[in-house]
Amino acid sequence: SQTIHQWPATLVQPVGSPLSLECTVEGTSNPNLYWYRQAAGRGLQLLFYSVGIGQISSEVPQNLSASRPQDRQFILSSKKLLLSDSGFYLCAWSGGSWGEKLFFGSGTQLSVL
Amino acid sequence: AQSVTQLDSQVPVFEEAPVELRCNYSSSVSVYLFWYVQYPNQGLQLLLKYLSGSTLVKGINGFEAEFNKSQTSFHLRKPSVHISDTAEYFCAVPGGTNAGKSTFGDGTTLTVKP
């Protein structure tokens, strides 16, 4: 069966520090991978998605970047965190067929202080 | 273009009472509709989905939803809620072959009180 791992679960970082959140998927190959951010009391905002190794699409301009160095690994990074980067970050994967559901990781609560 | 509107941001109910979480959609293409649930400090998981066929869809944990094309709605219901149903619920229209481009509603927080 497929599983998705996301870590760390919580992270407190000072403003201006770097960020690296990692997500890995097991039990499937060539998944579509996604990073979402969920601000407190709000819905989900798609940040990045990837349909293959080295292929990254950004949905919104921001202080963050994403990379996919391996088929089932997706990394969210920042060189210098801003206060506005605080939020709940979710990694997800899906297949490539029409109307498929998303499988979500357990999320990372990021607090930038 | 497609959009999803969840009409209630907060729904407080007492344990064992019925509940309905409302969702309206607009879509210019064939409609698939999903409900996801997010328990505190966790990711989302699929509760149920409508793809085609019967308009009454049954999901996990005793939830069901009814697709109503004329009213462009996909309301989520449960006849008797438990404390453990306390969570945030999201209605979504999938994003074609790119599921990550699903359109999500803003979510409804269901709080079940003893």
HADDOCK unambig.tbl for C-alpha pairs under 7 A between the chains (distance, minus, plus):
assign (segid A and resid 34 and name CA) (segid B and resid 100 and name CA) 6.27 0.50 0.50
assign (segid A and resid 42 and name CA) (segid B and resid 106 and name CA) 5.73 0.50 0.50
assign (segid A and resid 43 and name CA) (segid B and resid 104 and name CA) 6.96 0.50 0.50
assign (segid A and resid 43 and name CA) (segid B and resid 105 and name CA) 6.50 0.50 0.50
assign (segid A and resid 43 and name CA) (segid B and resid 106 and name CA) 4.18 0.50 0.50
assign (segid A and resid 43 and name CA) (segid B and resid 107 and name CA) 5.93 0.50 0.50
assign (segid A and resid 44 and name CA) (segid B and resid 104 and name CA) 6.78 0.50 0.50
assign (segid A and resid 90 and name CA) (segid B and resid 43 and name CA) 6.65 0.50 0.50
assign (segid A and resid 94 and name CA) (segid B and resid 99 and name CA) 6.39 0.50 0.50
assign (segid A and resid 96 and name CA) (segid B and resid 97 and name CA) 5.38 0.50 0.50
assign (segid A and resid 96 and name CA) (segid B and resid 98 and name CA) 6.38 0.50 0.50
assign (segid A and resid 97 and name CA) (segid B and resid 97 and name CA) 5.01 0.50 0.50
assign (segid A and resid 98 and name CA) (segid B and resid 96 and name CA) 4.75 0.50 0.50
assign (segid A and resid 98 and name CA) (segid B and resid 97 and name CA) 4.08 0.50 0.50
assign (segid A and resid 99 and name CA) (segid B and resid 32 and name CA) 6.71 0.50 0.50
assign (segid A and resid 99 and name CA) (segid B and resid 94 and name CA) 5.34 0.50 0.50
assign (segid A and resid 99 and name CA) (segid B and resid 95 and name CA) 6.57 0.50 0.50
assign (segid A and resid 99 and name CA) (segid B and resid 96 and name CA) 5.19 0.50 0.50
assign (segid A and resid 99 and name CA) (segid B and resid 97 and name CA) 6.29 0.50 0.50
assign (segid A and resid 99 and name CA) (segid B and resid 99 and name CA) 6.38 0.50 0.50
assign (segid A and resid 100 and name CA) (segid B and resid 99 and name CA) 5.81 0.50 0.50
assign (segid A and resid 101 and name CA) (segid B and resid 99 and name CA) 6.32 0.50 0.50
assign (segid A and resid 102 and name CA) (segid B and resid 99 and name CA) 6.39 0.50 0.50
assign (segid A and resid 102 and name CA) (segid B and resid 100 and name CA) 6.89 0.50 0.50
assign (segid A and resid 103 and name CA) (segid B and resid 45 and name CA) 6.75 0.50 0.50
assign (segid A and resid 104 and name CA) (segid B and resid 43 and name CA) 5.38 0.50 0.50
assign (segid A and resid 104 and name CA) (segid B and resid 44 and name CA) 5.68 0.50 0.50
assign (segid A and resid 104 and name CA) (segid B and resid 45 and name CA) 6.70 0.50 0.50
assign (segid A and resid 105 and name CA) (segid B and resid 43 and name CA) 5.41 0.50 0.50
assign (segid A and resid 106 and name CA) (segid B and resid 42 and name CA) 4.68 0.50 0.50
assign (segid A and resid 106 and name CA) (segid B and resid 43 and name CA) 4.28 0.50 0.50
assign (segid A and resid 107 and name CA) (segid B and resid 42 and name CA) 6.01 0.50 0.50
assign (segid A and resid 107 and name CA) (segid B and resid 43 and name CA) 5.56 0.50 0.50
